[in-house]
């Protein structure tokens, strides 16, 4: 029997993957796919041949994510059908081909529910969440709105190759591909299946037998001799067919039995894990009946574990108190543990300088050791007989203690506040963007359309051209770790710890600035045309570039005369910023502020560059470097792209043996690159 799933390396840089089956336990599982994908090693290109009627949403999403998160370029070819979850997997391609005789279909996920009305409603909610994940995959490729995609899925929309191309689901239509595997689409109960694609298993078997008989007869006709009559040949053909059917039946029965065992084991394991997760979350919320809605939200989302649920509970508690006019205060929750959490959070924020002291908080005078004791007491942990070191250790490690979460909440706010307030200059003139993953992502600069032609009466219209330049940008992770020891808690050194957090917040912002100005000064790597960003070929290096009214004016002229990618039109880009080192700050201020030309003694000639652009100075630039840059919305010279658009540092706690207390990891995911050389001119004094 033919194997309808295969993954094999093709040299050292490339690999071929064939997915010609259903998705999930009855076909290709995510577990097998991920294992095989990892075994390929460090390949640069993945060529995926796809022919699938769909299957499990969970396995399909996992396969999709495995391809999206793989560093290789992913080329996907839809050879026959990409239906349901098959269409979602197709969206993982960086470039998607579709055979002209292939079909593509999107629809809502299906599921089954058993139990009372509440259980069925919960299942419906889960299905809605699943649908939202599928919409994001389609959105990533097509750019369509979630409402439009939702309606298309509601209607079970089918596309031929040209329609899929027009809708943005694929990038190119290729020549027809002979059907290599067929599926019994009738068993999927699709509402709008094209009739010529719905073929029963019986019909497929008959067609295969007919084809086999025809081929055997043709072979027999060529080899019949006097010593082997035609009747004997026909008998051999019939025996071969019977043997093939028996082999197929035996293999199918074996596969069915193995799949049933695998399904039973997987379901049992999943149920066990899910039950344990729900019980743990319910236990966490037992003392907080007023937050039942948050608990149900956590239980319904299978991705939320007990640790994440605890953070959500803490956030909910922190939001249940609000200040009214004057110094009056209303507590919306009477539970003592809720009051403790909200009060300690506020006291920590006051001590770290995030909030002002209103004089009403009962925890305002507590030391960190006092807070640790109170956290254990509120969690029903007896501290009698414990010394200070054991009290702090228990406050960090005991499951009922809120102490680590309270510190993390306060630390995170301090870190993000310092990051947001850090004085950095790069954000004034650089573009800020977003990337969905750690792969190399494209940034395209389009050329303008040709000028319109004069068309005589009855004349023909010529097609215009639209060129493009494709630059790339890729995110990476930057991070550090900080620790809070038991000794710091006993010594009540929260102020010192918060100062470290502030320093790390400012360092995160400064790290981006360091990378930006290092990239700017390096003037590398080369752009997509093979030329470094600032180069005579790019018309952005003025001669005689010491900063004067004349050289600034010449640099401005170069920027305004930049042309589009087709060199059809002048773009007339206006400089928005002058970026230079601090050594040139006074010179530039005089040039920009003087009413007359300051480069000529006693001149009454008006200054042609007065207020030409906003000045940005930075000590990380050299003493002689200066640049004109355009508004980032018009022609972005450099872009800083953050993973999923998250521009603030991420904080994660970790208890362990490496630190006698608790350790926090601070990370920031971003990348940067030159995007459009037309947005900058470089001078040098």
Secondary structure, DSSP 8 states (H G I E B T S, - for coil): ---SEEEEEETTTEEEEEE-S-BSTTSB-HHHHHHHHHHT-S-SEEEEEEEE--B-HHHHHHHHHHHHTSSSEEEEEEEEEEETHHHHHHTT-SEEEEETT-EEEE--------SSHHHHHHHHHHHHHHHHHHHHHHHHHH---HHHHHHHHHTTEEEEHHHHHHHTS-SEEE----------GGGGT-SS--GGG---HHHHHHHHHHHHHHHHHHHHHHH-BTTB-HHHHHHHHHHHHHHHHHHHHHHHHHHHHHHHHHHHHHHHHHHHHHHHHHHHHHHHTTT-GGGHHHHHHHHH-TT--HHHHHHHHHHHHHTTEEE-STT-EEES---HHHHHHHHHHHHHHHHTTSS---S--TTTT--HHHHHHHHHHHTT---TT--HHHHHHHHHH-TT--HHHHHHHHHHHHHHHHHHHS--SHHHHSEEEEESSSSEEEEEEE----------TT---------EEEEEEE-EEEEEEEEEEHHHHHTT-HHHHHHHHHHHHHHHHHHHHHHHHHHHHHT-S--TTSS-SS-GGGT-B-SS-SSSHHHHHHHHHHHHT-B-TTS-SB----EEEEEE-GGGHHHHHHHHH-SB-TTSTT--SB-TTTT-SEEEE-TTS-TTEEEEEE-TTTS-SEEEEEETT--S-EEEEE--SSSSEEEEEEEEEEEEEE--GGGEEEEE-
